[in-house]
């Protein structure tokens, strides 16, 4: 599956070590104003920094729009875009090493690959495509005044220099209309969970009180309402019966430590022979804060998808 979404979709292509990455955004209505500077700034949020925890790989990530936009607005046709890879270094020494907790082994078994080059498809480098598509989704959502905010809830502690850490990231979505999502098999929170668990290194998702709710009583948990339907709490995280209720949607995603640690580890090569592996400084030591715009972009695409399938879509076409 290289396609994300139902009505608002992203199909991406490329690998971490290829010439370029890119994608096609389809389903975006005509007449949406496209702010290229905004899209580029969203990519800048995902870009590496000069901080010690950041990768030394430096990519300008200059997005080129190839189709679907005319005179600053969407035409309704597929929006094609491309981002060139300009700082590619293939690790020849470790090309045939099964990197612990990477895609190496499962790609080898599933696809019959003989080295790590094709596993570049599993790289977080591809999240740049997600950010572009998500930025377009955010522009589509501007008439609704929907906002997204991400923040760190907790993180691990490295055991030594060169080690990586996991992190739990929270996100708050404000001003969502009531009624997004369907009962049973297309719940808003279920689709959001699916989307977030599709991100690199994601290992857990919860909405509202999440796993804490398992330790609560119904009397303490229930989100009761006043006479004017105002909620007194938001333990459900803004979603009830799979449908948004107008409150802030609050969720969190847990990410494992990036497996490319700068510490020598025992492992195997693709032939099953014992060997050693140590990552270079071209990997982050934590997915945060670069994951923030990726989470927001992914959530924005989910929201855009539901908006386009709802009665609220009429506002995107100038209807009253």
C-alpha positions in Angstrom: 0.0 0.0 0.0 1.5 3.3 -1.1 -1.8 5.2 -0.9 -3.2 6.9 2.2 -6.8 8.2 2.5 -10.1 7.7 0.9 -11.5 11.0 -0.5 -8.3 13.1 0.2 -5.5 10.8 -0.8 -1.7 10.8 -0.9 0.2 8.3 -3.1 4.0 8.7 -2.5 7.1 7.3 -4.1 10.8 7.2 -3.7 13.4 5.9 -1.2 15.8 7.5 1.2 18.8 6.9 -1.1 17.1 7.4 -4.4 17.3 10.5 -6.7 14.1 12.0 -5.4 10.9 11.4 -3.4 7.4 12.8 -4.2 3.8 12.1 -4.4 0.3 12.8 -5.8 -2.4 14.4 -3.7 -5.8 13.6 -5.2 -9.3 14.6 -4.1 -8.5 18.2 -3.3 -11.5 20.4 -4.4 -10.9 23.1 -7.0 -10.4 26.7 -5.9 -8.4 26.1 -2.7 -5.7 28.8 -2.4 -2.3 27.2 -2.2 0.4 29.0 -0.2 3.7 27.6 -1.3 5.6 29.5 1.3 3.4 27.9 4.0 4.1 24.4 2.6 7.8 25.1 2.5 7.7 26.4 6.1 6.0 23.2 7.2 8.9 21.3 5.6 11.4 23.5 7.4 9.8 22.4 10.7 10.6 18.8 9.8 14.2 19.7 8.7 17.3 18.7 10.7 18.8 21.2 13.1 22.3 22.0 14.3 21.5 20.4 17.7 23.6 17.4 18.8 20.5 15.1 18.7 19.8 15.8 15.1 21.0 13.9 12.0 24.0 15.3 10.1 22.1 14.7 6.8 21.2 18.0 5.4 18.5 18.2 2.8 17.0 21.5 1.5 13.7 19.8 0.8 12.7 22.3 -1.8 9.3 21.1 -3.1 8.4 21.4 -6.7 4.7 21.4 -7.7 4.2 19.7 -11.0 0.5 19.7 -11.6 -2.9 20.5 -10.1 -2.3 24.2 -9.3 -3.0 27.1 -11.6 -2.7 30.8 -10.7 -2.2 29.9 -7.0 -5.3 27.7 -6.7 -6.1 24.1 -7.0 -7.8 23.0 -10.2 -9.4 19.8 -8.8 -6.9 17.7 -10.8 -4.2 15.5 -9.0 -1.5 17.6 -7.4 1.9 16.2 -8.3 5.0 17.2 -6.4 8.7 16.2 -6.1 11.5 16.7 -3.7 15.0 16.0 -4.8 17.4 14.1 -2.5 20.7 16.1 -2.5 22.6 14.6 0.4 22.7 10.9 -0.3 25.4 8.7 1.1 25.0 5.0 0.7 26.5 3.0 3.6 28.4 0.4 1.6 30.0 -1.1 4.7 26.6 -1.9 6.2 24.7 -2.5 3.1 24.4 -6.3 3.8 24.0 -6.0 7.6 20.7 -6.9 9.3 20.3 -3.7 11.3 18.6 -4.5 14.6 14.9 -3.4 14.8 15.1 -2.0 11.3 13.2 -3.1 8.2 16.2 -5.2 7.1 15.1 -8.7 8.2 11.4 -8.4 7.3 12.1 -6.8 3.9 14.5 -9.6 3.2 11.9 -12.3 4.2 8.9 -10.6 2.5 10.5 -9.3 -0.7 13.6 -11.4 -1.1 16.0 -8.4 -1.0 19.6 -9.2 -0.8 20.8 -6.0 0.9 19.4 -2.9 2.6 19.1 -0.5 -0.4 15.3 -1.2 -1.1 14.6 -0.7 2.7 15.1 3.0 2.0 11.4 2.9 1.3 10.8 2.4 5.1 12.9 5.5 5.9 11.4 8.4 7.8 12.8 10.5 4.9 9.4 9.7 3.2 7.6 11.7 5.9 8.6 14.8 3.9 5.9 13.7 1.4 3.4 13.4 4.3 4.2 17.0 5.4 3.6 18.4 1.9 0.3 16.6 1.6 -0.7 17.5 5.1 0.2 21.2 4.5 -2.2 21.1 1.5 -4.8 19.5 3.8 -4.3 22.3 6.4 -4.9 24.9 3.6 -8.1 23.1 2.7 -9.2 23.3 6.3 -8.5 27.0 6.8 -12.2 28.0 6.4 -13.1 25.9 9.4 -10.4 27.5 11.7 -9.2 24.1 12.8 -5.9 24.2 14.6 -3.4 21.5 15.6 -0.8 21.6 18.4 1.8 19.0 19.2 4.0 18.7 22.3 6.2 16.2 24.2 4.5 14.4 27.1 7.4 12.2 28.2 10.6 10.7 26.9 13.2 8.1 27.7 16.7 8.5 29.1 19.8 7.5 27.1 22.1 4.9 28.7 25.2 6.4 27.2 26.5 8.8 24.5 25.3 7.7 21.1 22.2 6.0 22.5 18.6 7.0 21.3 15.4 7.5 23.2 11.7 7.0 22.8 9.1 9.7 23.2 5.4 10.1 23.8 3.9 13.0 21.8 0.6 14.6 22.5 -1.6 16.4 20.0 -4.6 18.7 20.5 -7.0 19.4 17.6 -9.3 22.4 18.2 -12.5 23.6 16.4 -13.4 20.4 14.8 -17.1 20.3 13.7 -19.5 17.9 15.4 -20.3 14.8 13.5 -17.1 13.7 11.8 -16.8 9.9 11.8 -19.0 6.9 11.3 -20.3 4.3 13.8 -18.7 0.9 14.0 -16.2 0.5 11.0 -15.1 4.1 10.2 -14.9 5.8 13.5 -12.9 9.1 13.6 -10.7 7.8 16.4 -10.1 4.5 14.7 -9.0 6.2 11.5 -6.8 8.5 13.5 -5.2 5.6 15.2 -4.6 3.8 11.9 -3.0 6.9 10.5 -0.7 7.5 13.5 0.3 3.9 13.7 1.4 4.2 10.1 4.1 6.6 11.1 7.7 5.4 11.4 8.6 4.1 14.9 5.0 4.5 16.2 4.2 1.8 18.8 1.2 3.1 20.7 -1.8 5.3 20.4 -4.4 6.6 22.9 -7.2 9.1 22.8 -8.6 11.0 25.7 -7.8 9.2 29.0 -6.7 6.2 26.9 -5.2 3.4 28.9 -5.8 5.4 32.1 -9.5 4.9 31.6 -9.0 1.2 32.4 -8.3 2.2 36.0 -11.3 4.6 36.3 -14.9 4.1 37.4 -17.8 5.1 35.2 -18.9 7.7 37.7 -15.4 9.4 37.5 -15.0 8.9 33.8 -18.3 9.9 32.2 -18.3 13.2 30.3 -21.6 14.7 31.6 -23.2 17.8 30.1 -25.0 20.9 31.5 -28.5 22.1 30.4 -27.0 23.9 27.4 -25.1 20.8 26.3 -21.7 22.1 27.5 -19.4 19.3 28.6 -18.0 19.2 32.1 -15.0 17.1 31.2 -13.3 15.6 28.2 -12.2 12.1 29.2 -13.4 10.7 25.8 -10.9 13.0 24.0 -13.5 14.7 21.8 -14.8 11.5 20.2 -17.9 9.5 21.3 -19.2 6.4 19.5 -16.6 7.1 16.8 -18.0 10.6 16.1 -16.5 14.0 17.0 -18.5 15.8 19.7 -17.2 19.4 19.2 -14.7 19.2 22.1 -10.9 19.3 21.6 -9.7 16.0 20.2 -6.8 15.0 22.4 -4.6 12.1 21.5 -1.0 10.8 22.0 1.4 8.6 20.1 4.3 6.6 21.6 7.4 6.2 19.5 10.1 3.7 20.1 13.8 4.8 20.3 15.3 5.2 16.8 17.0 1.8 16.3 20.0 3.3 14.6 22.1 3.8 17.7 25.7 4.9 17.5 26.9 2.0 19.7 28.3 -1.2 18.3 25.8 -4.1 18.4 26.1 -7.8 17.6 23.9 -8.8 14.7 23.9 -10.9 11.5 24.5 -10.2 7.8 22.0 -11.2 5.1 23.7 -14.7 4.9 23.2 -15.3 8.6 26.8 -14.8 9.6 27.6 -13.0 12.9 28.8 -9.4 12.4 28.8 -6.0 14.1 26.8 -2.9 13.4 27.2 0.7 14.5 25.1 3.5 13.1 26.6 6.8 11.8 25.6 10.3 12.8 23.2 10.5 9.9 20.2 9.5 12.1 18.4 11.5 14.8 18.7 10.4 18.4 14.9 10.9 18.9 12.0 11.3 16.6 11.0 14.6 18.4 10.8 17.4 17.6 10.9 16.7 13.9 7.9 14.4 14.2 5.6 17.3 15.3 4.8 18.5 11.8 4.4 14.9 10.6 1.8 14.1 13.2 -0.1 17.3 12.4 0.1 16.7 8.7 -1.2 13.1 9.1 -4.1 14.3 11.4 -4.9 17.1 8.9 -5.3 14.5 6.1 -7.6 12.4 8.2 -9.7 15.5 9.0 -9.8 16.6 5.4 -10.9 13.1 4.4 -13.8 13.2 6.8 -14.8 16.8 5.9 -15.0 15.9 2.2 -17.3 13.0 3.1 -19.6 15.2 5.3 -22.2 17.9 4.9 -19.4 20.4 5.7 -17.8 19.9 2.3 -20.3 22.3 0.8 -18.4 25.2 2.3 -15.3 24.2 0.3 -17.3 24.7 -2.9 -18.8 28.1 -2.0 -22.2 26.7 -1.1 -24.3 28.0 1.8 
